[in-house]
Amino acid sequence: MPGTNLTRDEAAARAALLTVHDYAVELDLTTGAETFRSTTTVRFDCSTPGTDTFIDLIAPTVHEVVLNGTSLPLDAVVSTARIALPGLAASNELRVVADGEYMHTGEGLHRFVDPVDDEVYLYSQFEVADARRVFTCFDQPDLKATYAFTVTAPSGWQLVSTSPTPEPEPLDDERSVWRFAPTPVLSTYVTSLIAGPYHTVHDELTVRDGRTIPLGVYCRKSLAEYVDAHNIVDVTRAGFAWFEKTFDCDYPFAKYDQLFVPEFNAGAMENAGAVTITEVYVFRSKVTEALIERRALTILHELAHMWFGDLVTMRWWDDLWLNESFAEYASTRCQAEATQWSSSWTTFLSSEKSWAYRQDQLVSTHPIVADIRDLEDVEVNFDGITYAKGASVLKQLVHWVGQDAFDAGLREYFKQHAWGNTTLADLLGHLEESSGRDLAGWADEWLRTAGVTTLRPVLSVDDAGVITAAAIEQEAPAEYPRLRPHRLAVGGYDVVEGRLQRTSRVEIDVAGASTDVPELVGKPRPALLLVNDDDLAYGKIRLDDVSLDTAHAHLGHFEDSLPPTLVWGASWDMTRDAEMPARAFVDLVLANLDSVTDPSVAQTLLRQLSAALDAYVAPTHREVTTEAAADRLLLLLREAEPGSDRQLLLARSFLGHATTPGQLDAVAGLLDGSQVPAGLAVDTDLRWSVLGSLVAGGRAGEPEIAAELNRDATASGSVNAASARAAVPTAEAKRNAWQQVVEDGSLPNTVQGAVIGGFTRVHDRGLLAPYVEPYFAALTDVWAQRTNEMASQIVVGLYPHSQPPQLVLEATDRWLSGAGANAEAALKRLVVEGRDTVARALRAQQYDATH
């Protein structure tokens, strides 16, 4: 936001000038509910004495700035996010005393009051550059230092940071002080402080160098009965063993805590030795195996960062992709090889890779190695390219150089760069040395160009069913015409005793517009030819007509989970690309969902079903198609195995689409107990979903919401109630929700997100028609006045997707050519992405209407 940006050039100049040694950070958390006292002493050297620079701080009040014993005039050196440091010496000591502001946005030092018991909980979130909201620092990744935190807090609290928690020293009857030992050398963004009366479960493990590593699992006291610490620790143990062995590198910190914290914006954050995780992963009610698998992946992802990210850190945010992509790749591989979720690569294909393809087809797509000019660029690059495409390409690289060579290069990378900062070139250099391959061309092809290509099989078959010619054609979008090389497999499948079995496999290099596959010529045409079998390459695939018919007729007859998931992915891509009618995809899902055995794949398919109904089915067919889909979902729900994952997934999907009186009667029956299928637990969280469905359908309102909140007077209950109130299908409820989010701007991050979700949940889309123009009128002020997290939530969440596409496209274009012409690049990007999504929906609707 204005005054808080930092450019890459500024960071590079500062890194060339300074060597930072250590920080002593004193925080007093007992000064009130709005602010805390922050005193920082930092020692650093300057390579060019006499030079001026600056240090970072965002604080409502700065009391004192003392540089090398001299007090500096505050009005001359303090600005919105910086303190000017004039005339540096060769060696410097700076002391800054300020009041920091507690945040309610999931950034900086977030403060939360538990409505169950009025206990206060704090946690830090410093990525990308929010350590400066808590202490004065050079807030960029390549100015590493050590950090000694001294914290004054209420005596009954738990305090956690990177260093092991010391014994508190009582100050008086109510306050104590914790003096943490200095950390190892770290970047600012992976330091941390978590404080409050957290419930704790302690364990330990022995790592390969013989050290005993204490393990901690933390959550709010009011959630203590729900935290399944045993499962969390089991996954953590498996990850420790696998990462230490694979990386040939000892765990670099003294302990490992995992803290489940409220109102978290992301899945988790890799603070060194003190990982914060969304408390959504503390399950108050029955959840699906898909969510448990996802929690395990998140645990392993953050653990991977202890080495790749915390021990060895990117120099600047250009390599954010490598940091996140590597953790994504490594955690999925670890999960597949070291845990019960051996089909993790199927889940990766279904969820992560489909996310990558979706992001890569937006007009805002960018190379994996993005041009990160400043902090504004970083904020909008936590996307499907940074995480999922990068991980997909790393997986492809591993296949190309060989697993052993990749692991050998990685081990040398950790040995050579421990506690330092690196760039992509450093990693590639080690991989080149271990594999003997020149990776410069690979990097140019895959990392520095954008877009996804499409791979199609082209066959000629004679009357006897023998292949006479075979090729794979590669197509690229006009905007990104680069045709990349692929190493991939082509699988042939035939129906054998009622099952689709792979009867042939050819691994080839595909390059250019067309690549012959001579290995297939002269052989009988298989019933199904599957390009990119085993999912080795990154590219959308298509099936020839015969193969597509075979696949769709036998989706439940594959022997393994990965091939049908490739078929599902191809079908979804065809729907989004207006090559398959959306109604055909809806029918395909509803007819074959019972055959999907992988819960994560089933969950993805149900989400895609919702997207197809909401966005891709032609408006003239939408109502009848949605009604029929909800009827089918209800039937499948009633037929599902009692207590199964499928039953719970179907229940939630049905609740999202129930619209007719009969369907809403069935929903009401879930709430009052009269129509509950055997084995379905209508527990706390599911009750809120049921009530939300009734509210959106006009069958419940404020009395029912208040009663349910009285039953569940918790933080989660408050969030669910806020969503439900915003979903009431009246003009007044929508107006109130809009005012809360856009005009008042005082909601905490999770509540704001819930209100946005409820606001946009309508059966009658006309309820939201009055908000198209106000949305565009508010954008500039929202972006200027809110933090990045809060502003992005509004810009993305309130974009008027539900309104007639042509109307939305025209309104967007007016803004882009008018008030948005001079908007900040990050804001403009989010709006352009919304426009692109609507334009794609319009093409799919037009295709669905005519086929």
N, C-alpha and C positions, 0 to 999 in steps of 0.2 A: 504494500500500500504506500501512499505518498510519504517520502522521507525515510522509508525503512529499507530501500533497495540497496544492494551491493553488487557491483559489476565484477565480471571475471577479471577485467584489466586492473581494477582497483585491488582485488584480492592478490593477483600475481605480483603487483608492485609492492604490496605490503609484505608478502611472503619473501620477496627478494631482499627486503630491507631488514626484517626482524628475525630474531631467534628467541622464541619464548621459552622460558625455563619452568616457571611454576606459578600457580595461583594459590593463594590462601583466601578462602571464601567463608565469611561469617554471615549466617542467616539467623535472624530472630523471627520465629513464627508465632510469637505471642503478643504482637503489637496491635492486633485487631483483625476484623473480618475482611477488610478491604485491601490492606497492604501489609507488607512485611519489610523489615529492615535488612538491607543487603550491603555488606562491607567487603570490598575486594582489594586485595593486595597482589599485584602481579609484577614479576621480575622478568625483564627481557633485555636483549642486546640489540643494538642498532649498528648495522654495517657502515653507515655513513653518518657520523655524528654531525649534529646541526640540522638534520633533516626533520621536516614535520610529517606527522602521520595522524591517524585517528584510531580510536578503540570503540567498540560497539556497546551500546546500552539503550534499552527502551524502558523508561521508568517515569512515573508521573512526577517524581521529585528527586532532584539530585542535591544533596546537602554539602558535599565537599569533594574536591578533586585536588590531590596533592601529587605533583610530579617531582621526584628527586628532592623532596623536602620543601618544595615551593608550592603554596596554594595558588591555584589558577582561578581567575575570575569566571564564575559560572556563566554569566550572561555572554561571555565572549567565546567559551569553548563548548558549551552544551547545546546540542540541537536535538531534533526528534529522535534519532537513533544512534547518534555519534557524539563522542567527546574528542575534540581536537587536542592533539598532543604536539605542541610546538617545541622546536629546538632540542631534539633528543640528544642524550649523551651516548657514549659507547655502551655503557651499562646503565639500566634504568630501573627505578622502582616507582610504581604508580599505586596510589591508594584512592579509592572512590567509595564514598558513603552515599547511599540512595535508598529510597523507598520503592520496592518493587510492587507491582499490582498483581493480586490473585486474578487468574483468568477463569472464565466459564465457557471457553471455546475449545478446550482440548489442546491448547497451546501454552508454552511457558510453564508456569506453576499453576496447575488447575486445582481449583477448590470445589469440593462437593460436600453438601450436608445431607446425610442419610435421613429421609423422612421417618424411618422406622424408629430411630432412637436419638436423632439429632446429633449424632457423632460426625465430626469433621474429618474428611480424608483429602489428602493432597498427593499429587504425583506430577512429575515433570515430563514434558514432551518437548525436546529441543530440536528435532529435525524439522525443517531444514536449518533455520538460523534463529532459534528462539531461546538458546541459552542466555542470550543478551537480555531477555526479559527477567532473568533471575539474578545474574551477576554480570559484572563488567568484564568483557572478554574480546579477544580477537576471534570473532565467530566465523571461522572458515576452516575447512577440514585439514589443510596442510600446515597450520600453525599449532602443532601438537605441544602438549605440556603435561605436567603432573598437576593434580588438584587435591588440596587438603580442605575438606569441608568441616566447619565447626558450626553446629546447629543448636539453637535454643528452641525448645518445644515443650508442650505440656508433658509432665512426667510420666503419664500413663501410656504414651504413644510408642509405637514401633517406628524406628527410622532405618531406612535402607538406602544404600548407595553402592558404588562400585567396590569400595573397600569394605571389609567385614565390619559389621556394626560394633562399635565399642560399648563398653559399659557406660551408662549415663552417669553424670555427676550432678547431684541435686544442687540447685541454686536456692530454692526456697520450698515452701509447701506445695507449690503447684508447677514449678518449672525445673527442667534439667537441661544440661548441655551435653551434647555428644561430640567428641573430637575424633573424627575419622582420620586414619592414617592416609598419607598421600597415595594417590592412585599410581598405576603405571602411566606411561606416556600415552595420552589419548587426544582425540579430536574433541572439541567442545560438544559436538552434537550427540555424542554417546556417553557423556557424563549424566548423572541423574540424582534425584532426591525424591524419595517416596516416604510420606510421613502420615501417621494417623494411628488409630487404635485397631490396626489390622489383625485379623485372625491368622495364625501361622501354623503350618505343619512342617516339621523339620525332618530331614533325612540326610543321607550322605552317600557318597560313592568313592571308590578308590580309582584314580586314574593311572595311566600306564607308567608314570614316573614314580609311583608309590605314594603320592600325596592323597590325603583324604580331603575331598571337596564337599563342604557343607551344601546341602540343597534346601531351599525354602520355597514353599508354596503359600501365597498370601491372598486373602480376599477380605472384604468387609465382614464385620462380625455378624451382620444380619444375614449373610449368605453362607455362613460357616457350615451349616448342615447339608449344603448342596455341593460343596467342592469335593470332587472325587480325586483327591491328591494321589491315591495309589496309581491310578491310570496315568496321570500326568507324569509322575516320577518314573514309571515303567518306560514310557516313551522317551523321556529324557535320558535314562540309562542307556537305552538302545542307541540313541543319537550320539552320546559321548563316546561309546566304544567304537562306533562306525566312523565318526569323524576323526578321532585320534589315529585310528589305523589307516584310513584312506589318505589323510593329509600328512601322516608321519610327523605329527607336530603335537606337542603336549598342549592341553588346555591352558590358555594363557593367564587365567585369573585365579584368585584365591578362593572364590565361592561362586555359587550360581543360584540366584533367586528368580522366581517367576511370580509376578504380582498381577493379579486380576483386578483391574481398576475400573471405576465407573466413568461413563460419558467419554469413552475413548473414541477417537476419530477413525482409527484404522484397525487392522487385526492385531498388530503388536508392534513393538519397537525394541531394537537390539541394544539397549543400554548395556554397556559392558558389565557383565556379572549381575545385572539387575534388570531383567527383561520385564517390560510392562505389556500386558495382554488385555484385550477387551474382556470385560466380565460377561459378555454375551456367552462366552465359553464356560461359564459356571451355570450348569443346567438346573433350573428350578423345576422343570417338567420333563416329561419324556421327550426325547429328541431322536432323530434318525441316525442310523449308522453313518450316513453321509456327513453329518455335522461333526460326529466324533472323529471321523477320518480327517475332516478339514482342520479340526483343532490340533490333531497330531501333526499334520503338515505344518501348521503355523508354529508349533513348538520347535520342530526340527529346522524350519526356515530361520528362526531367530538364533537358534543354537549355531547354525552354520555361520552366521554373521560374527560370532565371537572370533573366528579366524579371519574370514573374508569380509572385512569391513571395519572391525574393531582392532585386531592385531595388525593387519595390513589394510590401509585406508586409501581411498581415492584421493588424488591431489585436489581436484575440483569436481564440481557436479556434472561435468561432461561424462564422467564414468559412473554416474549414478546407475545407469543401466547395468553395468557389469556387476556392481555391488548387489543389486536386487536379482538380476537374472541368474547370477551364480548361486545365490541362496535358494532361488526357486528350483534350479536344476538339481543342486546337491541335496536338498531336502526331499525332493521327489524320488531321487535315486536311493537315498538312505531309507526312505519309507518302503520302497519296493523290495529292498534287499535285507532290511534289518527289523521289520515289524510285521504285524499280521496282515497289513494292507499290501499284499504282493501285486495287486492289479493297479497300483498307483499311476502307472503310465497311461492306463485307460482313463482314469479320472483326469489326468493332465490333458489328454487329448480332448475329452468332453467339455471341460470347463475352461482351463487355462488357454489352450490353443485356440478354442473358438473365440475367446476374448481377444486374443492376438489378431486373428483374422478380421474380426469386427473393427478393432481400432485401426488396423492397417488399411482399411478401405475408406476411412473417413478422409475428407478433404484436408484435414489437418495432420495427416500422417507424416511421419518424419523418420529419418534414418535411426537405426538403433543407437548409434553414436550421435546423439543430438547436439546441436549447437547451443550450448547453455551459456548465454551471454550474461545473465544476471540471475538474482534470486527469483524474480518473477517467472523466468523461464523454467526454473526448477519446479516450482509449485505445480505447474500444469503438466509436468512430465512424469508424474507417478501414474503411469498409464499402462495399457496393454502392450505397448511396444517395449517399455522399460522392463516390465516383468516377464510377460508370457512369450512375446516374440523373441526377446533376448534369450530366454531359457530354451526355447525351441531350437534356436540357432546354435546355442552351445551344445545341446544334445546332438545336433547334426555334426558339429565340429568333432565331438568325441568319437562319433562313428567314423569320421573321415581320417583322423590321425591315429585312431586306435585307443582303446580304453587304457591300456598299460602306459602308453606314451603320454596320454593326457594326465594321468595320475602322477607320473614321474615328473613332468614339467611343473605341475601344481605343487608338489612337495619341495622342489627347488625354489619355487617362488616364495613359499612361506619361509624357508631358511634364509634366503637372501634379503628379504624385505620386512622381516618382523619388526614391529613397532614404527614402521616408516610409512611413507606415502608413495603411491605408484600411479602409473597411467596404464592404459590398455597395452601400449607398446612393451611394457615390462613383462606382462603375462604372456603375450604372444611370443616374445623373445625366448622365454623358457620353454614354451610349447614347441617352437621351431627346433630348439636344440635337442629336446627329448624325442621328437618325432622324425627329424630330418626333412621336414616339409617346409616350403616357403609359404608363409601364411599372409604375406602382403596382399596377394591377389584375392585370397579368400576374404580378408577383411574389407577390401574395397567393394567386392561383390555383395557381401552380406551385411556389413555393418554400416556402410556409408551411403547406401541407397535405400529408398523407401518403396513401399508397395508390395503386394503379394501377387504372384502369378497363379494361373489356373492350368492344371494338367489334365489333358483328355486323351483317352485311348482311341485310336482309329484303326479298325480292322477290316480286312477283306476276307470273306469266307466263301469257299466253293459250295457246290450243291451237296457235297458229301460231308460238309461241316468241318472241313480242314482249313486252317488259316493260311491264306496265300500272301498276305502282307500285314504287317503290324508296325505301328508307330505310336509314339506319344507326342502329342502336340502341346506346346506351351504358349499361353497367351498372357499378355501383360496389359494393364489398363493404359489408355492413351497418355494419361498424366505421368505415369511412371513406366516407360516402355522397356526397362532393363529386363532381359531374359537371363536369369541366373542359372548356373550349373547345379544339378542335383544328383546326389547319390541316393538311389531309392530301389525298392523292391517292387516287382509286379507279381501278384499272386493269382493263381488259377484255382477256382473252387468249383466242385461238382457235388451234386446231391448223392450221397452214399448212405443207403439205409435210413433215409429220412433226415440225414444231417448234412449240412454244408461243410465239406472237408476240403482243406487245401491239398490239391493234387499236384501243383507245380509252383515253383518260385524261381524268379529270375532277378538277379541284382545287377543294375546297370547304371551308367552315368548318363544323365539327360542334360542336353545343352541345346540352346538355340530354339528356333521355332518348331522344329520337328526332329525327332530322334527315332531311327528305325530300331526295332527289337527283333533281330533275326532269329533269336532263340525260340520265338513263338511260331515261326513260319514252318509249315509242314506238319504241325501238330493239331489234334482235334481242338476245336474251339471250346474252352471251358464254359460252363453255365454262367459263371461270374468271373470277370477279369477285374482285379482290384489294383488300381494304381496306388503307389505309396503304401503297399502292405507293410505291416510292422511300424508304420508311422515314422519312418526315418527322416523324411524330408519336410521342409516347411513350404507348403503350397496347397491351395484349394484343389480338390480333385472332382472329377466328373466320372460318371459311369456311362458306357455305351448303352443303348436302349435295351438290348437283351440282358446285359448284366444288371441294369437297374430293375427290370421286371423280376429277375431272379432274386435279387437282394430283397426287394420289397415283399416278395411272396414268401421268403424264408428268413425274415429278420430274427425269428426266434429259434432258428435251427443251426446257428453257428456253434462250433465247439469251444471257441475262446471268446473273450469279451472285446478284444481290440478290433477285429474286423467289422462286426456290426456297428461299433461306435464310429468307425470311419464312414460307413454307409449313412448312419444318422447325420454325421457332420456334413457329408456331401449333400444330403437332402435339405438340410437347413440352409446351407450356402445357396443352393438353387432357389429356395424360397425367397431369401433375401435379395438375390440377384434377379428376381423376376423371370426365372426359368422354370419354376414349378408353382402352380397355383397355391396360394396360402391355404385354401380349404383342403387341398389334397394333402398338405403336410399335417393339418389338423386331423384329418381322417387317419393318416398313417400312424400318428402317435397314439390315438385312441384305440386303434385296432391292434397295436403291437406292444403297448406298454406292459402288458402282463408278461411278455417274454423277456423283459429287461431285468436281469438278475443283479446288476451292479447298482446299488442305491444312489451313488453319486451321479451316474449316467441318467437314472430315472429322474432324479431331481432336476438335472439340466434340461431334460426333455420337457418336463412340466413347465419350467420357466420359459422355454422356447414356445411351447403351446400358448402360454399367456401372451407372449409378445406377438405371435401370429394373429391371435384373436383381436388384440388391442390395436395393432398397427398395420398388419399386412392383408387381412381379409377386406375385400371391397366393402365400403359402407352399405351398399345395397344388400349385401349378404350377411353383414356382421351380426345383426340381432338374432336371426334364425340359427346361424352357425354357433353363436355363443350359447344359446339356449340348448341346442342339441349337444354341444360339448359338455355343458354342465350336467345334463341328464345322464350322459354316458359316464362321466366322472362319479356321479352319485351311485350309479349301478355298480361300477368297478369298486367303489368304496364298500358297498354292502356285501360284495362277493369276496373282498380281500381277506387274506388269512388274518384271523384275530390277533391283535397285538403286534403285527408285523410293521416293518419300515414302510412297506408299500401302502398299508392302510393309513398311516399318519400322513404320508406325502399326498395321497389322494384326498384325504379330508381337507388339508390346507388348500389344495388346488381347487376343490369344489367350492370351498368358502369364498374364494376369490372370484368366482364366476357365476354364483347363484343370483338370478335376477327375477325369475318368474314367481308368481304366488306359490305354486307347488314346491318349487325349489326352496324358497324362503321358509315355507312350512317345515321342510326337512331340516333347515338350519335351526329354526326355533326348537325343533325336537332334540337337537343336540344339546341345547342349553337347558331345557327343562327336563331332560332325561328320558323323554318318551320315544325318541328315535335314535338311540345310540347303538351302533353296531357292536356286536360282541367283541371285546378286547380293546376297543378304542377308549383310551383314558382322556376324558374331557377334563383335563387338569387346568391349573392356573393359566398357563400361557395359551392353551388351546381355547379356553373360555373367552379370552380377549379376542382371539381371531374370530370366533363364532359371533361375539357381540359386534365386532367391527363389520361383519358381513350383514348383520341385521340392521345396523345403523345406516350403512350405505344404501340398503334397500328400503329405507323408510319405515322399518318395522320396530325400531327402538330409538331412544333419544336420551336426553339428559337424565331423566330419572333412573334409567337402566345403567347408564354410564356411572353415575354417582354411586349406585348400589354396588356395582362391580369394583369400583375404586375403594369402597369401604371394605370389601372382602379382601382386597389386595392393596393395602395402604403402604406400598413400597415405592422405590424409585422406578422400577419397571412398570408398576401399576400406574404411576403418574404419567409416564411416557405413553403408555397404551391409551390412557384416558384422553390425553391431548390429541392423539391421532384420531380417536373415535369422535371427539367433539368436532374436529375439523372435517370429518367425513359426513356429518349430518347434511342431508340433501336439501338444504334451504339456502336462499340467497343470504340470509343473515349470518348463518354459520360460516359460509365462505368469506363473507366480508370480514367477520371477526378474525378468521384465520389469516387472511391477507394482512390485516392491520398488525397482528402480532408479529408476523415474520418480516414484512417489508417496511412497515412504518415505525413500529415501536422498537424492534431490534434488541429486545432485552432477554430473549429466551436463551437458555443454555443450549449447547450444540446438539445434544441428542433430542431434546424437546423440539427444537426448531426443525430438525429432520423429520420427526414424527408428525408435526403439524403440516409440513409440506406434503408428506405422504397421504395424510387424511384429506387435505385440500384437493389433491388431484384425483382422489378416488371417487368417481361419479358413475352412475348409470346414465344419467341425462347430461351429456357433454355440454349442452347449452348453458348449464349452470356456470361454466367457466368462461363462456364467451366474453363477458364484460371485462376480463382481465388481460386480454391480449395487448391492447395498447398501454394500459398501466404497467405491464411487465417491462416493455421496452422503455417507457418513460422513466422507470426507476433504476435502470441498470447502472448508469454512471454514478449516481449517488451511493447505491449499495456497494459498488466496488470501492469507492473512495472512503467510505465510512466504516466498513467492517473489516475484520481480519480476513486473511486469504481463505481459511477454512470455512468461515461463516458465509462469506460472499460467494464462494464457489458453490456451496450447498444451495444457495438461493438461485443463482444464475442457472445452474443445471436442473435443479428440482422443479422450478416453476416455469421452465420453458414450455410454451403452450402446445405440446405435442398432440393433445386430444382434439384440437380444433381443426377445421377443414384445412387440408394441407396447402392448397393454393393460397388461401388467406394468410396462413402463417408464413409462407415463403415470401409473400409480398410485404408483410409487415417487417420481417427480418431484413429484407433488402432495403427497405426505407431507413431502418435504423443504421445499417452498415454504411449507407451512403450519406447519412445525415449525422445524427448525434454520435454514432459509433465510429465515424470516419477517423476521429482522432483519439479513440479509446485506447487504453493500454492493450498491448498485444495479448496478454493472458486472458483478459476479458473478451476480447474479440474472438480469440480462438474458441472459447467455450460456446459463444453464440453461434459461430460458424459450424461447430460440431452439431449443435441442435438443429440448425438448418439442414445440414447434410443428412441427418437421421430422418427428418420429415420428407426430404426429397426422395430418399430411398423408399420410404413407406408409400409415397405416392406412386412410384413406379410399380411396386409390388401390388398395390390395390388395383391399378389399371390392368395389370396382367391377370389378376384373380377375377376381375369383372368380365373378362373376355375369354376365359378358358374354363 
